[in-house]
């Protein structure tokens, strides 16, 4: 089975009133329950809280030095259909090897945006775009 990494910053978790209350209570079972039900962490797989310097959201320019949950994203149908699952989890849940291989292959293909990294990169990108 494919695993999808699920990292959630405490700076995000603490913005949710219900989750912040559970964290402040120190109740580990309630914390696991909310991670599973609300945040999509598969608590049946190993997970941990690690304090480190990180970017809380993929698109956020700000960084945060503090704890984050590191685990595996749920792939069960209930979570996938909830609308909260990541694209990677949706693909992994389909268990379609050819789709995963195609996405991986597409991600490795060159593009014209690599033309600005080096002269050789520019030549390769131009050749690929012309084909």
PEVENCOR-V671563 format. One line per field, one symbol per residue. phi: phi as a letter, one per 40 degrees, with the letter a starting at -180 (. if undefined). A space follows every 10 residues. Layout:
BEGIN
phi = ???
END
This chain:
BEGIN
phi = .cbbcbbbcc ccdcccdccc cccccgcccc ccccccccbg ccccbdaabb cacabdbdcc ccbbbicacb abccbccdcc ccgcccdccc ccccfbdccc cccccccccc accccccacc cccccccccc c
END
